Amino acid sequence: MIRFDDIIEKIQGQYSEKDLRLLQKAYVFAARAHKGQIRRSGEPYLSHPLEVTNILAEMNLDLTTLVAGLLHDVLEDTEVSLAEIRESFGREVAALVEGVTKISRVEDASPDQTRAETIRKIILAMTDDLRVIFIKLADRWHNLKTLHYLSEDKQKRIAQETLEIYAPIANRLGMGRIRAELEDLSFRYVEPDEYFRMVALVEPELKKGEKELKKLKKQMELLLKDNGIPAEIQVRIKRLYSIYSKMKKKGVDFDQVYDFLALRIITDSVKNCYAILGTIHQRWPHLPQRFRDFIAMPKPNLYQSLHTTIITENKQTFEIQIRTREMHELAENGIAAHWKYKEGAPSGLTGEDQRLQWLREIAALFSEQKNPREFLKNLKINLIPEEIYAFTPKGKVINLPPGATALDFAFKIHTEIGLKAREARINGELMPLKTQLKSGDIVEIITAHDRTPHRSWLNWVATASARQHIKKYLNLKTRKKAIELGQKLWEKEARKFRLPPELHSEAALKEKLEREFKLRLHSLEDFYLLAGLGRVMIDRSFMERLTTGGPPREAQPTGLLKKVVERLAGRAAAPALAIKDLEEQMLTLARCCAPIKGEPVVGYLTSGKGLTVHAQRCYLVQKEILDSQRLVEVAWDPAFQGTFKARLVIRAKDSPGVLARVAAAVAEQNGNISRAEVNTSGDGRAGISLEITIKDINHLQKIMDKIKRLKEIEAVDRD
């Protein structure tokens, strides 16, 4: 068990006496709070916060984090209040302790909901202050060391959660040391059979390779000394879970894992890294396909090193990693290695550190994705990326996760390029934006001024950032369309009623709407938005209430539907909403009746979805099933461009080739059959169901007339 004095000894030279007294105060506070509490291991509970603080001290973190590490469990496991912590140690320490506690208090729910909620709390805490996750990772690391004292169910649940959430987060923050510890400790409980199989594979090979590796280490030390290159050489043994993951992912046997044993060479400059690489390649043959330059092209978590695999005189292969001291510190402790906190400075996501960009993207992903299963699926792409390296025509490297498309690439370059993207030139060949990229692809994005995102684009991207930009654009577009629709609805109804003079100004109208209908409006645009989304119904009762009983300019109609019919017959002068463009106007065609341009239609205002256009013949309209107060007059604009689906039911005499003759009749009128089905009754008759693509109602009528003229046809009707 670690002692408090051991921690003090470790950090003695880094802090002033005043700082150390504050840490001593936190230790005494924690000791009193946890007095009498015992862990499952039988040790005093205080041993846990001491171990956590020791890990944080080894990461060279600031005093505030160490204090919070000592206190991280007092809110959850003792009677101490947040106010007491704030009073004794300040707001910053209290906020860190509260952040760690919130992560720990995840309510029981379905597995997907639990994991999604855990991640949500982690992300929210991290966006406030990254030090929360440093403490939580240290907390999880020590808890895994004593996991064998818990029940088997808890062992597996905690270990699984670690592999799915905490280890990937540590990896994304570049914290390689903690990530490796979390993975290996969890591996034993999640897949015990595989764990012990790996132990049995590794131990004999370790004994065989250790002697050769030590010999190689001495040879390299002499070689570098002779060449005057300062360096420290360490032996590195690949972790069990890392070996297992590589074998599983690549489908290879253990003897094909070339980096199981490796030497790590640490030097003082990037220049010396490349000098060492050249010296080694001159002395030993190497495997070119195994060379990786992560200095020139860092991993997404900003890991940097040169990796090469050499072949010794005894035909054994060993990986060599070459890096600077700073790169080594960053590889071990990641962002924690250089996370500097100045007194009074914010500690959330205010910096430009690239390691934090993914965190912003995941925070945005959670806010937009309500389905926990879908969120977890998208999270894996962004949290555990195996990088793809694509290039711009000028040679700039663009890092993307697997499954990323040319459209992801476009948004990674710049938001405006993504929004205006039309197609991509990949390795010189024009390809659609949804084309998935491979490492090494050279990608040029071709834009168009009149290009705008469509909802289908959401199915073409793999990255959270691209989804976020597309969603933002579509939401703004939806808002604009809803405002336009709401304003048209208001203007139509306003023409029928005499607005009192006091409501003629926008300010007065806004004030009356707020007072009479309890609406919160910044401007009349907000009112139009609510009307366009169907959340405020501008019907007769609404207008009468607004105008305090002002009579309509015309006699009260017997019903809006009757008025629609009169307008369609040419007997009414009131203008209708013109159907020009379905997407731009927030209009959708009802599936129940599939209205076609040219036939009488009526609009039905649906909350949150704008107007749904029904054919007047629709049974929902004819039977007055739809709420008449939500019906709106609409008419087809002559300039409307588009195609429609129509379903036909045909009764015919059962004779050879009848379907072919029907198809020929449709084709002769420039129609297109998208689906056909024939059923025979056994009494010499056949039923034919067709789905055809047409331009308007006149086009449909011509096709029906043509089919009716066939001698076998008895009847043709719309379904």
C-alpha positions in Angstrom: 0.0 0.0 0.0 1.3 3.4 -1.0 1.9 5.9 1.8 1.2 9.6 1.7 4.9 10.2 2.6 5.8 8.3 -0.6 3.8 10.7 -2.7 5.3 13.7 -1.0 8.8 12.3 -1.5 8.0 11.9 -5.2 6.8 15.5 -5.8 9.0 17.2 -3.2 11.0 19.4 -5.6 8.0 20.4 -7.8 5.9 22.3 -5.3 6.3 25.0 -2.6 5.8 24.3 1.1 2.5 26.1 0.9 1.3 23.7 -1.9 2.5 20.7 0.0 0.6 21.9 3.1 -2.6 22.1 1.0 -2.0 18.5 -0.1 -1.5 17.4 3.5 -4.8 19.2 4.4 -6.6 17.2 1.6 -5.0 13.9 2.9 -6.2 14.6 6.5 -9.7 15.6 5.1 -9.9 12.4 3.1 -8.7 10.2 6.0 -11.4 11.6 8.3 -14.1 11.3 5.7 -13.2 7.6 4.9 -12.5 6.7 8.5 -13.7 3.2 9.3 -14.4 2.3 5.6 -12.9 -0.9 4.3 -12.4 -2.0 0.7 -13.4 -5.4 -0.6 -9.7 -6.3 -0.5 -9.7 -5.8 3.3 -7.5 -2.7 3.1 -8.5 0.7 4.5 -10.5 2.7 2.0 -8.0 5.5 2.1 -5.5 3.2 0.3 -7.5 3.8 -2.9 -7.4 7.6 -3.1 -3.7 7.4 -2.2 -3.0 5.0 -5.1 -5.0 7.2 -7.5 -3.1 10.3 -6.3 0.2 8.5 -6.8 -0.7 7.6 -10.4 -1.5 11.3 -11.0 1.8 12.4 -9.4 3.7 10.0 -11.7 2.0 11.8 -14.6 3.4 15.1 -13.3 0.0 16.7 -13.0 -0.8 19.9 -11.2 -1.5 20.3 -7.5 -5.2 20.9 -8.0 -5.5 17.5 -9.7 -3.6 15.8 -6.9 -5.8 17.4 -4.3 -9.0 16.3 -6.2 -7.5 12.8 -6.6 -7.3 12.5 -2.8 -10.9 13.7 -2.5 -12.4 12.1 -5.6 -14.6 9.6 -3.6 -15.7 11.6 -0.6 -18.9 12.9 -2.3 -20.0 9.5 -3.4 -19.0 7.4 -0.4 -19.2 9.7 2.6 -21.4 12.3 4.2 -19.2 15.2 3.0 -21.1 17.8 0.9 -19.9 19.6 -2.1 -20.2 22.9 -0.2 -17.7 21.6 2.4 -15.2 20.7 -0.3 -15.7 24.1 -1.9 -15.3 25.9 1.4 -12.1 24.0 2.3 -10.4 23.7 -1.1 -12.0 26.1 -3.5 -14.3 26.0 -6.5 -11.8 24.4 -8.8 -11.2 21.3 -6.7 -14.9 21.0 -5.9 -15.7 21.1 -9.6 -13.2 18.3 -10.3 -14.6 16.1 -7.5 -18.1 16.7 -8.6 -17.2 15.9 -12.2 -15.7 12.5 -11.2 -18.7 11.8 -9.0 -21.2 12.4 -11.8 -19.5 9.9 -14.0 -19.7 7.3 -11.3 -23.4 7.8 -10.7 -24.9 6.2 -13.8 -28.4 4.9 -13.3 -29.3 1.3 -14.2 -30.8 1.1 -17.6 -30.5 -1.1 -20.7 -26.8 -1.9 -21.6 -26.8 0.5 -24.6 -28.4 3.3 -22.5 -26.0 2.7 -19.6 -22.9 2.9 -21.9 -24.3 5.9 -23.8 -25.1 7.7 -20.6 -21.7 6.9 -19.1 -20.0 8.3 -22.2 -22.3 11.4 -22.1 -21.3 12.2 -18.5 -17.6 11.6 -19.4 -17.8 13.9 -22.4 -19.7 16.6 -20.5 -17.2 16.5 -17.7 -14.2 16.5 -20.1 -15.5 19.5 -22.0 -15.6 21.4 -18.7 -12.2 20.2 -17.5 -10.0 17.5 -19.0 -8.5 16.8 -15.6 -11.7 15.0 -14.6 -10.9 12.2 -17.0 -7.3 12.0 -15.8 -8.6 11.3 -12.3 -11.2 8.9 -13.6 -8.6 6.9 -15.6 -6.3 6.7 -12.6 -9.3 5.6 -10.5 -10.3 2.9 -13.0 -6.7 1.7 -13.3 -6.4 1.1 -9.6 -9.9 -0.5 -9.3 -8.9 -3.0 -12.0 -5.9 -4.1 -9.9 -8.3 -5.2 -7.2 -11.1 -6.5 -9.4 -10.6 -10.1 -8.3 -12.3 -9.3 -5.0 -15.6 -8.6 -6.7 -18.2 -11.1 -8.1 -17.7 -12.6 -11.5 -20.6 -10.5 -13.0 -19.1 -7.3 -11.7 -15.7 -8.2 -12.9 -16.8 -8.8 -16.4 -19.1 -5.7 -16.5 -16.4 -3.3 -15.3 -13.7 -4.9 -17.5 -16.0 -4.7 -20.6 -16.9 -1.1 -19.8 -13.1 -0.3 -19.5 -12.3 -1.9 -22.9 -15.3 -0.1 -24.6 -15.0 3.3 -23.0 -12.0 4.1 -20.8 -9.2 2.5 -22.8 -10.3 4.1 -26.1 -10.5 7.5 -24.4 -7.0 7.1 -23.0 -5.8 6.2 -26.5 -7.5 9.2 -28.1 -5.8 11.4 -25.5 -2.5 9.8 -26.4 -2.1 8.3 -22.9 -0.4 5.0 -24.1 0.8 3.8 -20.7 -2.6 4.0 -19.0 -4.4 2.6 -22.1 -2.1 -0.5 -22.1 -2.6 -1.1 -18.4 -6.4 -0.8 -18.7 -6.5 -3.1 -21.7 -4.3 -5.9 -20.2 -6.0 -5.8 -16.8 -9.5 -5.9 -18.4 -8.5 -8.6 -21.0 -8.1 -11.2 -18.2 -11.7 -10.8 -17.1 -13.5 -10.3 -20.4 -11.9 -13.2 -22.3 -10.1 -15.3 -19.7 -9.5 -18.3 -22.1 -7.9 -16.1 -24.7 -5.9 -14.3 -22.0 -4.3 -17.4 -20.7 -3.8 -18.8 -24.3 -1.8 -15.6 -25.0 0.2 -16.0 -21.8 1.1 -19.6 -22.9 2.2 -18.3 -26.4 4.2 -15.3 -25.2 6.2 -16.6 -22.3 8.3 -19.2 -24.2 8.9 -16.8 -27.1 9.9 -14.1 -24.6 12.6 -16.4 -23.1 13.8 -17.3 -26.6 13.9 -13.7 -27.9 15.2 -11.9 -24.8 18.8 -13.1 -25.2 18.9 -12.0 -28.9 17.3 -8.7 -28.0 19.8 -7.9 -25.3 22.6 -8.7 -27.7 21.0 -6.4 -30.3 20.7 -3.6 -27.7 24.4 -3.8 -27.0 25.3 -3.7 -30.7 23.1 -0.7 -31.2 24.5 1.2 -28.2 28.1 0.7 -29.6 27.0 1.7 -33.1 25.3 4.9 -32.0 28.3 5.7 -29.7 30.7 5.3 -32.6 28.6 7.6 -34.7 28.4 10.2 -32.0 24.6 10.1 -31.7 23.3 10.5 -28.1 20.5 8.0 -27.3 19.0 5.9 -24.6 17.8 2.4 -25.7 15.0 0.6 -23.9 13.6 -2.9 -24.4 9.9 -2.9 -25.2 7.6 -5.9 -24.9 4.3 -5.7 -26.7 1.3 -6.0 -24.3 -0.9 -9.1 -24.3 -4.1 -7.4 -25.4 -2.3 -5.5 -28.1 -0.9 -8.8 -29.5 -4.3 -10.5 -29.3 -6.0 -7.5 -31.0 -3.5 -7.5 -33.9 -3.8 -11.3 -34.4 -7.6 -11.1 -34.4 -7.9 -8.1 -36.6 -5.4 -9.2 -39.2 -6.1 -12.9 -39.0 -2.5 -13.8 -38.4 -0.7 -16.3 -36.2 1.6 -15.2 -33.3 4.8 -15.8 -35.3 3.6 -13.1 -37.8 3.5 -10.4 -35.0 6.8 -8.8 -35.8 6.7 -6.1 -33.1 6.2 -8.5 -30.2 9.7 -7.6 -29.0 11.2 -4.2 -29.8 13.8 -1.7 -29.0 12.9 1.8 -28.3 15.5 4.4 -29.0 15.1 7.9 -27.3 17.2 10.8 -28.5 17.3 14.5 -28.2 16.2 15.8 -31.6 14.1 15.0 -34.7 17.3 15.3 -36.8 19.0 12.6 -34.7 15.9 10.3 -35.1 16.4 10.2 -38.9 20.2 9.9 -38.4 19.7 6.9 -36.2 17.3 5.4 -38.7 19.8 5.8 -41.5 22.6 4.3 -39.4 20.5 1.2 -38.5 19.4 0.6 -42.1 23.1 0.7 -43.1 24.0 -1.9 -40.5 21.0 -4.3 -40.7 18.6 -5.4 -43.5 15.0 -4.2 -42.9 11.5 -4.9 -44.1 10.5 -1.9 -46.3 6.8 -2.7 -46.0 7.0 -2.5 -42.2 8.5 1.1 -42.2 6.2 3.8 -40.7 7.1 7.5 -40.4 4.7 8.7 -37.6 6.9 11.8 -37.2 6.0 13.2 -40.6 2.4 11.8 -40.3 1.4 11.6 -36.6 -1.5 9.3 -35.6 -4.9 11.0 -34.8 -3.8 11.1 -31.1 -0.6 12.9 -32.2 1.6 9.9 -31.4 5.0 10.4 -33.1 7.8 7.9 -33.8 9.8 6.2 -36.5 9.0 2.5 -36.8 11.2 0.0 -38.7 11.6 -3.8 -38.5 15.1 -5.2 -39.0 16.5 -8.8 -39.5 19.4 -9.9 -37.3 22.2 -12.2 -38.2 20.2 -15.0 -36.6 17.3 -14.3 -39.0 15.1 -12.9 -36.2 13.0 -9.9 -36.7 12.7 -7.0 -34.2 10.8 -3.7 -34.4 12.8 -0.6 -33.6 11.0 2.6 -32.5 12.9 5.9 -32.6 11.6 9.1 -31.0 12.7 12.2 -29.1 12.3 12.5 -25.3 9.3 14.8 -25.8 7.7 12.4 -28.2 8.2 9.6 -25.6 6.7 11.6 -22.8 3.7 12.4 -25.1 3.4 8.7 -26.1 3.3 7.6 -22.5 1.1 10.3 -20.9 -0.5 12.0 -23.9 -2.1 15.4 -23.4 -1.5 15.1 -19.7 2.2 15.5 -20.3 1.9 19.1 -21.4 -1.5 20.1 -20.0 -0.4 23.4 -18.2 -2.8 25.2 -15.9 -2.3 28.8 -15.0 -4.0 30.3 -12.0 -7.4 31.6 -13.0 -7.2 30.2 -16.6 -10.0 28.2 -18.0 -9.3 24.5 -18.2 -11.9 23.3 -20.6 -11.9 23.1 -24.4 -10.5 26.5 -25.1 -7.2 25.5 -26.7 -6.5 24.5 -30.3 -4.8 21.2 -29.3 -5.8 18.7 -32.1 -6.3 16.0 -29.5 -9.4 17.9 -28.4 -11.1 18.2 -31.8 -12.5 14.7 -31.6 -14.0 15.5 -28.2 -15.9 18.5 -29.6 -17.2 16.2 -32.4 -18.4 13.5 -30.0 -20.1 16.1 -27.8 -21.9 17.3 -30.9 -22.7 13.8 -32.0 -24.3 13.0 -28.6 -26.4 16.2 -28.7 -27.9 15.2 -32.1 -28.2 11.5 -31.7 -31.0 10.4 -29.3 -30.9 6.7 -30.1 -28.2 5.2 -27.7 -27.5 2.2 -30.0 -27.0 4.5 -33.0 -24.8 6.8 -30.9 -22.6 4.0 -29.8 -22.2 2.8 -33.4 -21.1 6.2 -34.5 -19.0 6.7 -31.4 -16.8 3.7 -32.3 -15.9 5.2 -35.6 -14.8 8.5 -34.0 -13.4 7.1 -30.7 -11.4 4.2 -31.9 -10.2 5.2 -35.4 -7.7 3.2 -37.4 -6.4 6.0 -39.4 -6.7 6.3 -43.2 -4.2 8.7 -44.8 -5.6 10.4 -47.9 -3.9 13.3 -49.7 -4.9 16.5 -51.4 -3.5 17.1 -54.9 -0.8 19.3 -53.2 0.3 16.5 -50.9 -1.4 17.6 -47.7 -2.2 14.6 -45.5 -5.8 14.2 -44.3 -6.4 11.7 -41.5 -9.8 10.0 -41.6 -11.4 6.9 -39.8 -12.1 3.7 -41.8 -15.3 3.9 -43.8 -14.8 7.6 -44.4 -15.9 8.9 -47.8 -14.9 11.6 -50.2 -17.6 13.8 -48.6 -15.9 13.3 -45.2 -12.7 14.4 -46.9 -14.3 17.5 -48.2 -15.6 18.6 -44.8 -12.2 17.8 -43.2 -10.6 20.3 -45.6 -13.1 23.1 -45.0 -16.8 23.3 -44.1 -17.6 25.4 -47.2 -16.0 22.9 -49.5 -18.1 20.2 -47.9 -21.3 22.1 -48.3 -20.6 22.9 -52.0 -19.1 19.5 -52.9 -20.5 18.0 -56.1 -18.2 15.1 -56.9 -14.6 13.9 -56.2 -11.7 13.1 -58.4 -10.0 10.1 -56.7 -6.6 9.1 -58.2 -7.6 11.0 -61.4 -11.0 9.3 -61.8 -14.3 11.1 -61.2 -16.3 9.4 -58.5 -19.4 10.1 -56.4 -19.1 11.8 -53.0 -20.2 8.6 -51.2 -17.1 6.7 -52.4 -15.2 5.2 -49.5 -11.5 6.1 -49.4 -8.4 4.0 -48.9 -5.0 5.0 -47.5 -2.9 6.6 -50.2 -5.8 7.9 -52.3 -5.2 11.4 -53.8 -8.5 13.2 -53.6 -9.7 16.4 -55.3 -13.1 17.8 -54.4 -15.0 19.5 -57.2 -17.5 22.1 -56.0 -20.5 23.8 -57.5 -21.8 27.2 -56.6 -25.5 26.0 -56.7 -24.8 22.8 -54.7 -26.4 22.4 -51.3 -26.6 19.4 -48.9 -29.4 17.0 -49.0 -30.7 14.8 -46.2 -29.3 11.7 -48.0 -25.8 13.1 -47.3 -26.2 11.9 -43.7 -25.9 8.4 -45.1 -22.7 9.2 -47.0 -20.5 10.3 -44.1 -18.7 8.4 -41.3 -17.3 11.2 -39.2 -19.2 13.1 -36.5 -17.8 16.5 -37.7 -19.3 16.0 -41.2 -22.6 14.9 -39.8 -22.6 17.9 -37.5 -22.1 20.4 -40.4 -24.7 18.7 -42.6 -27.3 18.6 -39.7 -26.6 22.3 -38.9 -27.2 23.3 -42.5 -30.4 21.2 -42.8 -31.7 22.6 -39.6 -31.2 26.1 -40.7 -32.8 25.3 -44.0 -35.8 23.7 -42.3 -36.1 26.8 -40.1 -36.1 29.1 -43.1 -38.7 27.0 -44.9 -40.9 26.8 -41.9 -40.8 30.6 -41.4 -41.7 31.1 -45.1 -44.6 28.7 -44.8 -45.8 30.2 -41.5 -45.8 33.7 -43.0 -47.8 32.6 -46.0 -50.3 30.9 -43.7 -50.6 34.0 -41.6 -51.0 36.3 -44.6 -53.8 34.1 -46.1 -55.8 34.1 -42.9 -55.1 37.8 -42.1 -56.8 38.7 -45.4 -60.1 37.3 -44.2 -60.2 39.3 -41.0 -60.2 43.0 -40.2 -57.2 43.5 -38.0 -57.9 46.4 -35.5 -55.7 49.5 -36.2 -53.7 48.8 -33.0 -52.4 45.5 -34.5 -51.1 47.1 -37.7 -47.6 47.5 -36.4 -45.3 44.5 -36.0 -44.4 45.5 -32.4 -48.1 45.7 -31.4 -49.0 42.4 -33.1 -46.0 40.7 -31.4 -47.1 42.0 -28.0 -50.7 40.8 -28.5 -49.6 37.4 -29.6 -47.4 37.0 -26.5 -50.0 38.2 -24.1 -53.1 36.5 -25.6 -51.4 33.1 -26.5 -48.6 33.0 -23.9 -46.0 32.8 -26.6 -42.3 33.8 -26.1 -41.2 35.7 -29.2 -38.1 37.6 -30.0 -39.6 38.7 -33.3 -42.6 37.9 -35.6 -40.2 35.4 -37.3 -40.6 33.2 -34.2 -44.4 33.3 -34.6 -44.1 32.4 -38.3 -41.7 29.5 -37.3 -44.3 28.1 -34.8 -47.0 28.4 -37.4 -44.9 26.8 -40.2 -44.1 23.8 -37.9 -47.7 23.4 -37.0 -47.2 24.2 -33.3 -49.5 27.2 -33.6 -52.7 26.7 -35.6 -53.8 29.8 -37.4 -57.5 28.9 -37.8 -60.7 30.8 -37.4 -60.8 30.5 -33.6 -57.2 31.8 -33.4 -58.0 34.8 -35.6 -61.2 35.6 -33.7 -59.4 35.5 -30.4 -56.6 37.6 -31.8 -58.9 40.3 -33.2 -61.1 40.2 -30.2 -64.1 39.1 -32.1 -63.6 41.1 -35.3 -65.9 39.7 -38.0 -64.5 38.0 -41.2 -64.7 40.0 -44.4 -66.9 37.4 -46.0 -69.7 35.2 -44.9 -68.7 32.4 -42.6 -68.1 29.3 -44.8 -69.7 26.0 -43.9 -66.2 24.4 -43.8 -62.8 24.9 -45.2 -63.0 21.7 -47.3 -66.1 23.1 -49.1 -64.2 26.3 -49.8 -61.3 24.3 -51.2 -63.7 22.5 -53.6 -65.2 25.8 -54.6 -61.8 27.3 -55.3 -60.9 24.3 -57.4 -64.1 24.8 -59.4 -63.1 28.4 -60.1 -65.7 29.9 -57.9 -63.4 31.4 -55.2 -60.9 34.2 -55.5 -58.9 33.6 -52.4 -55.3 32.7 -53.4 -53.9 29.2 -52.5 -50.4 28.2 -51.5 -48.7 27.3 -54.7 -46.8 23.9 -54.8 -43.5 24.8 -56.4 -40.8 22.7 -54.8 -41.6 20.1 -52.2 -38.3 20.2 -50.3 -37.9 24.0 -50.4 -41.5 24.6 -49.2 -41.6 22.0 -46.4 -44.2 20.0 -48.3 -44.6 16.3 -48.5 -46.9 14.1 -50.6 -49.2 11.9 -48.6 -48.4 8.2 -49.1 -52.0 7.2 -48.6 -53.3 8.8 -51.8 -50.1 9.6 -53.7 -51.4 12.9 -55.2 -50.2 13.8 -58.7 -49.7 17.2 -60.3 -52.8 18.5 -61.9 -55.4 16.7 -59.7 -57.3 18.6 -57.0 -55.4 18.6 -53.7 -55.6 20.0 -50.2 -52.8 20.7 -47.6 -52.9 19.3 -44.1 -50.7 21.0 -41.5 -48.8 18.4 -39.4 -47.0 19.4 -36.2 -43.2 19.6 -36.8 -43.4 18.5 -40.5 -45.0 21.3 -42.4 -47.7 20.6 -44.9 -48.7 17.2 -46.2 -50.4 17.3 -49.6 -53.4 15.0 -50.0 -55.5 14.4 -53.1 -59.0 15.7 -52.8 -60.2 12.1 -53.6 -58.3 10.7 -50.6 -60.6 8.8 -48.2 -59.1 10.8 -45.3 -60.5 14.0 -46.9 -63.7 12.6 -48.2 -64.7 11.0 -44.9 -63.6 14.1 -43.1 -61.2 12.1 -40.9 -58.6 14.9 -41.0 -59.1 17.8 -38.6 -60.7 20.5 -40.8 -59.0 23.2 -38.8 -55.7 22.0 -40.1 -56.7 21.9 -43.8 -55.0 24.6 -45.9 -55.8 25.6 -49.5 -53.0 24.5 -51.9 -52.7 24.3 -55.7 -50.1 23.0 -58.1 -47.8 25.7 -59.6 -47.7 25.2 -63.4 -43.9 25.4 -63.2 -43.6 22.5 -60.8 -41.1 20.0 -62.1 -41.0 16.4 -60.9 -42.2 12.9 -61.4 -44.8 10.9 -59.6 -45.7 7.3 -58.8 -49.2 6.1 -59.7 -50.6 2.7 -58.9 -53.1 1.1 -61.4 -55.4 -1.9 -61.0 -56.3 -3.5 -64.3 -58.9 -6.2 -64.9 -58.3 -8.2 -68.1 -59.1 -11.4 -70.0 -56.4 -13.9 -69.3 -54.6 -14.3 -72.6 -51.0 -14.9 -73.7 -49.0 -11.7 -73.9 -51.5 -9.5 -72.2 -48.9 -8.0 -69.8 -46.5 -7.4 -72.7 -49.2 -5.4 -74.6 -50.0 -3.4 -71.4 -46.3 -2.6 -71.0 -46.1 -1.6 -74.6 -49.0 0.8 -74.2 -47.4 2.4 -71.2 -44.0 2.8 -73.1 -45.8 4.2 -76.1 -47.0 7.1 -73.9 -43.5 7.6 -72.5 -44.4 6.1 -69.1 -42.1 3.8 -67.1 -43.2 0.7 -65.2 -41.4 0.3 -61.9 -43.3 -2.7 -60.6 -45.8 -5.2 -62.2 -47.7 -8.1 -60.7 -50.2 -10.5 -62.5 -52.7 -12.7 -60.7 -55.0 -15.1 -62.5 -58.4 -16.2 -61.1 -58.9 -19.5 -63.0 -62.1 -18.3 -64.6 -60.3 -16.8 -67.7 -59.6 -13.5 -66.0 -56.4 -11.8 -64.8 -55.7 -9.0 -62.4 -52.7 -6.7 -63.2 -51.2 -4.3 -60.6 -48.8 -1.7 -62.0 -46.7 1.0 -60.5 -45.8 3.6 -63.1 -43.8 6.8 -63.2 -45.5 9.8 -64.8 -45.2 13.6 -65.1 -48.8 14.7 -64.2 -52.4 13.8 -64.1 -52.8 14.4 -67.9 -49.9 12.0 -68.6 -51.6 9.4 -66.4 -54.9 9.8 -68.1 -53.4 9.3 -71.5 -51.7 6.1 -70.3 -55.0 4.8 -68.8 -56.9 5.6 -72.0 -54.3 3.8 -74.1 -54.5 0.7 -71.9 -58.3 0.8 -72.0 -58.3 0.5 -75.8 -56.6 -2.9 -75.7 -59.2 -5.6 -76.6 -58.4 -7.8 -73.5 -58.9 -4.9 -71.0 -62.1 -4.8 -69.0 -61.3 -1.9 -66.6 -58.5 0.4 -65.5 -58.6 2.2 -62.1 -56.2 4.0 -59.8 -55.4 2.0 -56.7 
